[in-house]
Amino acid sequence: MESNYHTLKRTDNQMLMITHLAQLLTYITGFGGLIVPLILWATQKDNVEGMDAHGKAILNFQLSIIVYCILSIPLILIFGLGILLLILIGILAFVMPIVNAIKASNGELPSYPLSLNFVS
């Protein structure tokens, strides 16, 4: 008789919350906000229930932030609109991981606004 032990996923809302909060490493290291959640998602998506959906949402959000930052650079030359966009991106990139970490701790699915779908 075979065991389904390897196919069972555990519910770990703390791991999901840590994965969302790991995005804030960008403010400390400059690049950790993409790499650490990517590593956590890649290693835990088969073990933790909901990690696949949360990890994909985080990666899509982080890649979207990078694209928006790159697009705002030329807009700096046009009446400084790029500076305002960079400020808004910075605020959004700080607040949304905290909001979604709280959602993850309550067992809810994440929602990142203006997130482009790179990983599906």
ChimeraX attribute file (.defattr): number of C-alpha atoms within 10 A of each C-alpha:
attribute: neighborCount
match mode: 1-to-1
recipient: residues
	/A:1	3
	/A:2	4
	/A:3	6
	/A:4	7
	/A:5	7
	/A:6	8
	/A:7	9
	/A:8	11
	/A:9	15
	/A:10	11
	/A:11	14
	/A:12	16
	/A:13	21
	/A:14	15
	/A:15	18
	/A:16	29
	/A:17	22
	/A:18	17
	/A:19	26
	/A:20	27
	/A:21	21
	/A:22	22
	/A:23	26
	/A:24	21
	/A:25	16
	/A:26	17
	/A:27	13
	/A:28	9
	/A:29	9
	/A:30	10
	/A:31	13
	/A:32	16
	/A:33	23
	/A:34	21
	/A:35	16
	/A:36	19
	/A:37	25
	/A:38	19
	/A:39	13
	/A:40	17
	/A:41	24
	/A:42	14
	/A:43	12
	/A:44	18
	/A:45	18
	/A:46	16
	/A:47	17
	/A:48	18
	/A:49	17
	/A:50	21
	/A:51	25
	/A:52	18
	/A:53	14
	/A:54	25
	/A:55	24
	/A:56	21
	/A:57	22
	/A:58	28
	/A:59	24
	/A:60	21
	/A:61	26
	/A:62	22
	/A:63	17
	/A:64	18
	/A:65	20
	/A:66	14
	/A:67	12
	/A:68	17
	/A:69	18
	/A:70	13
	/A:71	14
	/A:72	20
	/A:73	16
	/A:74	12
	/A:75	16
	/A:76	15
	/A:77	11
	/A:78	11
	/A:79	8
	/A:80	13
	/A:81	14
	/A:82	20
	/A:83	17
	/A:84	13
	/A:85	18
	/A:86	20
	/A:87	12
	/A:88	12
	/A:89	18
	/A:90	14
	/A:91	11
	/A:92	15
	/A:93	20
	/A:94	16
	/A:95	12
	/A:96	20
	/A:97	24
	/A:98	17
	/A:99	16
	/A:100	23
	/A:101	25
	/A:102	19
	/A:103	18
	/A:104	24
	/A:105	16
	/A:106	12
	/A:107	16
	/A:108	14
	/A:109	14
	/A:110	21
	/A:111	16
	/A:112	17
	/A:113	9
	/A:114	12
	/A:115	17
	/A:116	16
	/A:117	13
	/A:118	12
	/A:119	12
	/A:120	9
